[in-house]
């Protein structure tokens, strides 16, 4: 009886114990089984199965960790729901976007996110069994939502994956583009209409007095120059924004550079009895810059300073150290810019005083180029 126990019953009890331990996810201390060869072969097979399962678990864990890292690093929000529209996956960007906690996993989507637009595209995905798109506005941000159905081998829709892509900058750029086209059209239309009107006047009256003809030609010349300035500014702006503009760097002495500016602007300064003062701190070294581009910047700034300064005022050109940088400044005692206009002064075609700016010959692109 002892031999039967040792050879047949005990080995299979050991095998049974191994199976139970493996079933509980425990690692047996040993897979060695004494006695029946059949039981020994089964124990060897169990050890092999256990090792394979551990390796598969390890690989699955690595994949899950990798996926989680990828999802967490994504800038776009990612959401997955099952056929009952319960949340089964949501990355960090989604949680932050909708202020939804980690406890939302497993919860119905409508309980966590009450948004008609989101519910609409998820519903469309399930109904149409096809991808669906929509837009979502949260605060000042705009998102494009793309919902894609998930299915099984039987062709059944088992859920949906929704991606939230921030298109705020694209929308802003598109609005800027449309505004730019509208503004260019408007800026061109006015002088062209005036030129066309005066040309018709001259053609209709060949015997017009010379004094009247000279007056009209002077006005036409002013508007043609305005068109030329606008065209040049548009070309400059296009070059700068396309990145095709290369810089020709050289060493520049700012004191000499400012003195040259004052000398070249002497006539326009004198016309309004304006004084120009140059102040370059002694600790300011020579700078490395594109002199032609720097000149263009300061010509724009000086042009504004001269136009908007009162007669007998003063314009100052200054340079000083600001940490490891050099601060250059053009200041005047003119009318200034209101606080509400300051955030927009570098926008293309933006004018704080539209009527006066056009009257003084501005194109509205000077500070955008600066």
C-alpha positions in Angstrom: 0.0 0.0 0.0 2.9 2.4 0.8 4.4 1.8 -2.6 1.1 2.6 -4.3 0.8 5.8 -2.3 4.4 6.8 -3.1 4.3 5.9 -6.8 0.8 6.9 -7.8 -1.2 8.9 -5.3 1.5 11.3 -3.8 2.9 12.4 -7.3 -0.6 13.3 -8.6 -1.4 15.2 -5.4 1.8 17.2 -5.9 0.7 17.9 -9.5 -2.7 19.0 -8.2 -1.0 21.3 -5.7 1.1 22.8 -8.5 -2.0 23.4 -10.6 -3.7 25.2 -7.7 -0.7 27.4 -7.0 -0.4 28.4 -10.6 -4.1 29.1 -10.8 -3.7 31.5 -7.9 -0.9 33.2 -9.7 1.7 31.9 -7.2 5.1 30.6 -8.1 5.7 27.1 -6.7 8.9 26.6 -4.8 9.7 23.6 -7.0 8.2 21.7 -9.9 10.0 18.5 -9.1 7.6 15.5 -8.6 8.8 12.1 -7.4 7.1 8.9 -8.4 5.1 8.2 -11.6 6.9 9.2 -14.8 3.6 10.5 -16.2 3.2 12.9 -13.2 6.8 14.0 -13.7 6.1 14.8 -17.4 3.1 16.8 -16.4 5.0 18.8 -13.8 7.7 19.6 -16.4 5.0 20.7 -18.8 3.4 22.8 -16.0 6.8 24.5 -15.4 7.1 25.2 -19.1 3.6 26.7 -19.2 4.3 28.7 -16.1 7.5 30.1 -17.5 5.8 31.0 -20.8 2.9 32.6 -19.0 5.3 34.7 -16.9 7.2 35.8 -20.0 3.9 36.7 -21.7 2.8 38.6 -18.6 6.1 40.5 -18.6 5.8 41.4 -22.3 2.2 42.5 -21.8 3.3 44.6 -18.9 6.0 46.3 -20.9 3.6 46.9 -23.8 1.0 48.3 -21.4 3.6 50.6 -19.8 4.8 51.7 -23.2 1.3 52.5 -24.3 0.6 54.3 -21.1 3.8 56.4 -21.5 2.8 57.2 -25.1 -0.7 58.1 -24.2 0.5 60.3 -21.3 3.0 62.1 -23.5 0.4 62.8 -26.2 -0.6 66.5 -26.5 -3.9 65.5 -28.0 -6.6 64.1 -25.8 -7.5 60.4 -26.3 -10.6 58.7 -25.1 -12.0 55.1 -25.7 -15.5 54.0 -24.8 -17.2 50.6 -25.0 -20.5 49.7 -26.7 -22.3 50.9 -23.6 -20.4 54.2 -23.9 -18.5 53.6 -20.7 -15.0 55.1 -20.5 -12.4 52.3 -20.9 -9.3 54.5 -21.6 -8.4 58.1 -21.2 -5.0 59.8 -21.4 -3.7 62.6 -19.2 -4.5 65.3 -21.8 -8.1 64.2 -21.8 -8.3 64.3 -18.0 -6.8 67.8 -17.9 -9.0 69.0 -20.8 -12.3 68.0 -19.2 -11.1 68.1 -15.5 -12.0 64.5 -15.2 -10.4 62.3 -12.5 -8.8 58.9 -12.8 -12.0 57.5 -11.2 -13.9 58.1 -14.4 -12.7 54.8 -15.9 -15.7 52.5 -16.2 -18.1 55.3 -15.7 -20.7 56.3 -18.4 -19.3 59.0 -20.7 -22.3 61.3 -20.1 -21.7 61.3 -16.4 -18.1 62.4 -16.8 -18.4 64.8 -19.7 -21.6 66.6 -20.4 -21.0 68.0 -23.8 -23.6 67.7 -26.7 -20.9 67.9 -29.4 -19.0 65.0 -28.0 -22.2 62.9 -27.5 -23.2 63.8 -31.1 -20.1 62.4 -32.8 -19.9 59.3 -30.6 -23.6 58.6 -31.4 -22.9 59.1 -35.1 -20.0 56.7 -34.9 -22.2 53.9 -33.4 -25.1 54.6 -35.7 -23.1 54.9 -39.0 -20.5 52.4 -38.0 -18.0 54.9 -39.6 -15.6 57.6 -38.5 -17.2 60.9 -37.5 -15.8 64.4 -37.0 -16.9 67.5 -35.1 -15.5 70.6 -33.4 -15.5 71.5 -29.7 -14.9 74.8 -28.0 -13.6 74.9 -24.4 -12.9 78.4 -23.2 -10.7 80.0 -25.8 -9.5 76.8 -27.2 -11.0 75.0 -30.2 -10.6 71.2 -30.8 -11.3 68.9 -33.8 -12.8 65.7 -32.6 -12.3 62.5 -34.6 -14.3 59.4 -33.5 -13.4 56.0 -35.0 -15.3 52.8 -34.4 -13.7 49.7 -32.8 -15.0 46.3 -34.0 -14.6 42.6 -33.5 -14.0 39.8 -35.9 -17.8 39.5 -36.5 -18.0 43.1 -37.7 -19.8 44.3 -34.6 -19.0 47.8 -33.3 -17.6 47.2 -29.8 -16.7 50.8 -28.9 -15.1 54.0 -30.2 -11.8 55.9 -29.9 -12.0 59.7 -29.9 -9.1 62.0 -30.5 -9.2 65.7 -29.5 -6.7 67.8 -31.6 -6.2 71.4 -30.6 -6.8 73.6 -33.7 -6.8 76.9 -31.9 -3.6 78.1 -33.6 -4.8 76.9 -37.0 -8.1 78.8 -36.5 -6.3 81.9 -35.4 -3.9 81.7 -38.3 -6.8 81.2 -40.7 -8.6 84.3 -39.2 -5.4 86.3 -39.5 -5.0 85.2 -43.2 -8.6 86.2 -44.0 -8.3 89.5 -42.2 -5.0 90.2 -44.0 -6.6 89.5 -47.4 -9.5 91.8 -46.5 -7.2 94.5 -45.3 -5.0 94.4 -48.3 -8.0 94.7 -50.6 -9.3 97.6 -48.6 -5.9 99.4 -48.5 -5.5 99.0 -52.3 -9.1 99.9 -53.2 -8.9 103.4 -51.8 -5.9 104.8 -53.7 -6.8 102.9 -56.8 -10.3 104.3 -56.8 -8.9 107.8 -56.4 -6.4 107.3 -59.2 -9.1 105.9 -61.5 -11.4 108.8 -60.7 -8.8 111.4 -61.5 -7.7 109.7 -64.7 -11.3 109.8 -65.9 -11.5 113.4 -65.0 -8.3 114.2 -67.0 -9.6 112.2 -70.0 -13.0 113.8 -69.9 -11.6 117.4 -69.9 -8.5 117.7 -72.2 -8.6 121.5 -71.9 -8.5 121.6 -68.1 -6.5 124.6 -66.8 -2.9 123.9 -66.0 -3.2 124.8 -62.4 -6.1 122.4 -61.8 -4.3 119.7 -63.8 -1.1 120.2 -61.7 -3.2 119.9 -58.5 -4.7 116.6 -59.7 -1.4 115.2 -60.8 0.1 116.0 -57.4 -2.7 114.1 -55.6 -2.3 111.2 -58.0 1.5 111.2 -57.3 0.8 111.0 -53.6 -1.5 108.0 -54.0 0.8 106.2 -56.4 3.7 106.6 -53.9 1.4 105.2 -51.2 0.7 102.2 -53.4 4.5 101.8 -53.9 5.1 101.9 -50.1 2.4 99.4 -49.5 3.8 97.0 -52.2 7.3 97.3 -50.7 6.1 96.6 -47.2 4.0 93.6 -48.3 7.1 92.2 -50.1 9.3 92.8 -47.1 6.7 91.2 -44.8 6.3 88.2 -47.1 10.1 87.6 -47.1 10.4 87.8 -43.4 7.5 85.5 -42.7 8.6 82.9 -45.3 12.1 82.6 -43.7 13.7 83.3 -47.1 15.3 86.5 -45.9 19.0 85.9 -45.2 20.9 88.2 -42.8 24.2 89.8 -43.7 25.8 90.1 -40.3 28.6 92.6 -39.5 30.0 94.5 -36.5 28.1 97.8 -35.8 29.1 100.7 -33.6 25.7 101.8 -32.3 26.9 105.4 -31.6 27.9 105.8 -35.2 24.8 104.0 -36.4 22.5 106.4 -34.5 24.4 109.4 -35.6 24.0 108.3 -39.2 20.2 107.9 -38.7 19.9 111.4 -37.2 21.9 112.9 -40.1 19.7 111.1 -42.7 16.5 112.2 -41.0 17.7 115.8 -40.4 15.4 117.3 -43.1 12.2 115.6 -41.8 13.1 116.5 -38.2 13.7 120.1 -39.1 10.3 120.3 -40.9 8.6 119.8 -37.5 11.3 121.6 -35.4 12.1 118.3 -33.7 15.4 117.7 -31.8 17.1 114.3 -31.8 19.2 113.1 -28.9 21.6 110.1 -29.0 22.5 108.3 -25.8 24.7 105.1 -26.0 25.9 103.9 -22.6 29.7 103.6 -22.3 29.5 99.9 -21.4 27.7 99.0 -24.7 30.0 97.1 -27.1 29.7 96.8 -30.8 26.8 94.5 -31.9 26.6 91.9 -34.6 23.6 92.5 -36.8 22.4 93.0 -40.4 22.8 96.8 -40.7 20.3 97.1 -43.6 17.6 95.3 -41.6 18.4 97.2 -38.5 18.2 100.4 -40.5 14.8 99.3 -41.8 13.6 98.8 -38.2 14.7 102.2 -37.0 13.4 103.9 -40.1 10.0 102.6 -39.3 10.3 103.6 -35.6 11.6 107.1 -36.5 8.9 107.5 -39.1 6.2 106.9 -36.4 8.0 109.1 -33.9 8.2 112.1 -36.4 4.6 111.7 -37.5 3.1 111.5 -34.1 5.3 114.0 -32.2 4.2 117.5 -31.5 6.2 120.4 -33.1 9.4 121.4 -31.2 9.4 118.0 -29.4 12.4 115.6 -28.9 13.1 112.1 -30.1 15.7 110.0 -28.2 17.7 107.1 -29.6 19.2 105.1 -26.7 21.2 101.9 -26.2 22.1 100.3 -22.9 22.9 96.9 -21.4 20.1 94.7 -20.2 21.7 91.7 -18.6 23.5 89.8 -21.4 21.6 91.6 -24.1 21.6 95.1 -25.6 18.4 97.2 -25.3 17.8 99.7 -28.1 15.1 102.3 -27.6 13.3 105.0 -29.7 11.2 107.4 -27.6 9.4 110.6 -28.2 7.1 113.0 -26.3 4.2 112.6 -28.8 0.6 111.6 -28.2 1.6 108.0 -27.2 -0.5 104.8 -27.5 -3.4 103.9 -25.3 -3.2 100.9 -23.0 -6.0 99.2 -24.8 -4.2 99.5 -28.2 -0.7 98.4 -26.9 -1.4 94.6 -27.2 -2.3 95.0 -30.9 0.3 97.4 -32.3 2.3 94.7 -34.0 -0.7 93.3 -35.9 -0.7 93.9 -39.6 -2.8 96.9 -40.7 -3.7 97.7 -37.1 -3.9 101.4 -36.5 -4.8 103.0 -33.1 -6.0 106.1 -34.9 -7.0 104.9 -38.4 -8.0 108.2 -39.9 -4.9 110.0 -38.7 -2.6 107.2 -39.7 -3.8 107.2 -43.3 -3.7 111.0 -43.4 -0.1 110.8 -42.4 0.7 108.2 -45.0 1.2 105.1 -42.9 0.7 101.7 -44.5 -0.2 99.9 -41.3 2.7 97.4 -41.7 5.6 99.3 -40.2 5.5 97.7 -36.7 4.6 94.3 -38.1 7.9 94.4 -40.0 9.7 95.7 -36.9 
